[in-house]
Amino acid sequence: MSRDTQALCFPFTVYQTQNRMDDRRADDMYCGDLTERQLKEVFRLEKIFGKIDPWTLERTDFPISNFAVIRHKMTHAEVAQRLFDEFRRDSWPFSFLGYRQLFLDMVNHFQCGCGRPFSSSLLNFAYKNQIESDLSSVNSSWLKIKNVLTANIVWDKGYYPDKLKNQLTLAVSNSVLPRFDRWKDNINGLGMSVHGVYATHITLRSLLVEEKNYRAVVHYKGQDHFGLDNRDIMSPKFHHLNIFRIWFVLQRWQKFAYRPFMTNMEATITIEGKLC
């Protein structure tokens, strides 16, 4: 059989980002690599959170009855626990609608997971919803796949030609891959939990053509990193927010070195179309 008449074999990898899966050398995967001096002088993190000073291991109280300042000594473990408590509290403005529990689960995993990969059925649900709700003819990756399939299926023989498989890859290359950067993601917890997706793989698993209709099954696999890099903390948008200062110190200071982790998500999308 010549390539001109050969059907595409499945599964077919439609698209992979240049960013690799499981890339532990990414900038936001560093941990425990900075000294107190670097955090103060380079990143301007002299003050992290009002009552707690991680540098002196002190909690400061201001009694109402007098003007005296009372300082209590703490251990590193106690300071870390208080910072994590504040981390959770300060996340409220960014996660009060919809997926707050997902973000809290990820903070808990950051504290106790020792850098192990994280996955969640709730995150998979959100990922699938984000993909399927993108109905932009210009940006939607799954709609672009659908358009290419509809235009190129050999209807009388019931297959998609192998010689045109690059059309699928090109179409996705010109789309906007799924990510959580919509306005609502700023307040529903997804923007804090994931925001951008570092690496994406899209696979066409199957294609069934029956007369004038078809059904394609497409699998999306995404991976992000729950961690902060230098650019994140120095961004004017984030630098003065307690939650990011706490996060950065917990992750990057030598004395804490809580490990960032891979956040895995996946979704299976069914695309249905017909001969126009």
N, C-alpha and C positions, 0 to 999 in steps of 0.2 A: 504494500500500500504506500503510495507516495505521500509526502508530508502535506501536500495540498488537499488530500482527502482523508487525512488522519484526524481522529477525534482527540480532543484534549483528555489526558488521563488525570484521575483524581486520587488523592488530594493534590491540589495545585497551589503552590505558594504564590499568592497574588502580589504580596508586598511585605517588605521588611525594612524598618528604619535603619539608618546608618548607626544610630546608637544601639549597642548590643544589649541583649538580655543578660542579667546577672553581672553587670559591670561594676565590680566593687572598687574600681579605680576612679570612678566618677568623683567630681569635686565634692558633692554633697554626701559622700559616704565616708569621709574622714571622721575620726573620733579620737579624742584624747591627744591631739597633736599640738595644742597651744598652751603656753604658760600663762600664768596670771599677768605677767608684765605685758605679753603680747596682746592679751585680751583688753587690757586697760589702755595701752599706748597706741596700738594699731587699730583696734576696733572700737575704742572709746566706750568701754563697758565698765567704767568705774563703779557705777551704780546699776544694780540689776533689778531689785525689787525692794520697795520701801522699807519694810521692817527687817528684812533678812540681808545680812552682809556675808556672802559666801567667802570673801577674802579674809575676814577676821573671825569667821565662824560665830557671829553674834546675832541675836535677835534684840531689837530695840523696842521698848515699850514707852509710851508717853502717858503716864497716869493723869487722869482728869483733875485730881485733887490738888496737884502741885505742878511745878514746872520742871521737876527733876526728870532726868532721862535714865531709865533703868535698862541695863544691858545684861543679857543672859548668854552665857557661853553654850555652844552647841557642838555636836560632833558633825563630821562630814555627812554621815548617814542621815542625821536629823535635818541638816540643812537641805540635802537633796530631797528628802520627803516633803519638806515645806515648799520647796520650789516646784515639785510636781503637783502638789495641791493647788498652788497658785496658777500653774500652767493650765490645769483643768478649769479653774474658775474664770481665768481670763479668756478662755475660748468661747464663752457664752455669746458675745456679740457676733462671732463668726459662725456659730453653729446652732442657733436657737430654733431653726426651722428645718425639720426633716431628718437630717442624718447626724444629729449630735452624738447619738450612741456609737456610731461608727467611729467618729473622731476620738471619743473617750476610750474605745477599745484599742485604738492605735496608740494613744498615749500610754495606756496600761502595758501594751506590748513593748513600747519603747523602754519603759521602766523595768520590765521583768523578762522580756523575751530574748535578751542576750544576742540581738542581731539576727535572729531567725526570720525567714520570710513570713510575710503576713498575707492571709487571704480571708475573704468573708463573703458569705452568700449575699449579704446586704450590699456590699461593694459591687459584686457581680450584677445584682439587680440594677443598681444605679448606672453602671457602665452600659448595660444593654439598653436601658431607657434613654441614655444620652445618645447612643447611636441611632436608635429607631426614631427618636423625636427630631433628629436633624433632617428636615425636609427641604433644605436649600438645594436648588438645582445647580448652584455654583460650587458649593462646598461639601455636600454630603458624600461621604465615601461609598456608602451602600447604594445610594441612588446612581452614582456614576458607574458602579459595577452593573447595576440593573440595566442602565442605558446601553452599555457595551454588549451585554448578553442579548438584549432584545434586538439590537442592530445586526448582530453577527451570527446568531444561531442558524445552522443549516436546517431549516424547518422540515424539508421533505425527507431528511435522513435522521433527524432527531439528535443532533450533537452540536457542540461548539468546536470549531476547527482549531487544531493545535497551532497552526501557523499564525493565528491571531491572538495568541495568549498574551503577547506583550501589550496588546491594546488594553487589557485589564490592568496591568501594572502601571501603564502610563496614565490611565484614568485616575487611579488612586493617588498617584504621585502628584496630580494636579488638584487634589481635594484637601480638605482640612481634616486631619485625623482626630478621632474623638479625644476630648480633654474636658476638664471641668473648669472652664473659665467664663461661664455665663454669669450674668449679673446675680442670679439667684444663688449661684454656688458660693458667693461671698458671704452668705448668711445661713446656708443650709448645712454647712460642715464639710461639703465636698471640696471646696476650694482650699480649706485647711488640710484636709486629709490627703488629697492627691494633687489638685490643680492641673499642672501639665502631666502628660504621660511620657516618660523618658524613652521607652522603647515599645514598638507595636509590631505584631505579626498578624497578617490577614491571610487566611487560607480558604480557598474554595473547595469544600469537602465533597460536594456532589451536585449533579445537575440532571434533572429528570425532565425530558421533553415529551409531551403527549399531545399529538395533533397541533393545535394552535396555542397551547399553554405550556409553561415551564415552571419548575420549582427548583431553586438553587439554595443550598445550605452553605452559609459562610461563617467561619469561625474567626473571632477577634480575640487576640491575646495581648494584653497590655501590662506594662510594668513601670512603676514609678519608685522613687526612693523617699522614704520618710526621714529626711535629713536636711540640714541647711549647709550651704556653701558660703564662701566669703562674700560673694555678690549679694546673696539674700540678706545677710545681716547689715550690709552697708547700703542697701537700698533705702532712699529717703522714705519710702512707703512703709518699711518695716522696722527701721533702726530704733525708733523711739517708742515702739510698742513693747510693753513688758513681756508679753507672751513670746515674742521672738528673741528677746534678750535672754530670757530664762532658757528657752529651747537651745540656743546656741551655746550657752555656758554648760548646760548639762551634757551636751554632745561633745564639745570640742575641748573643754578644759581638762588638763591632765589628771586633776584630782577626782573628776567625775567620770568622764569617758563613757557615757551611755551610748550604746551602739545603734546607729541608724540601721534601717532594714529595707529589704525589697518588698514592695507592695504589689501583689499579683492580682490581676483581674482578667476575666474572660467572659465572652458572650457568644452565643450561637444565634445567628440571624437567618430567618427564612425569607428569601426574596421570591416573589411570584410575579410573573409577567405573561404577556401574550403577544401573538403576532399582530403587529399594527396594520 
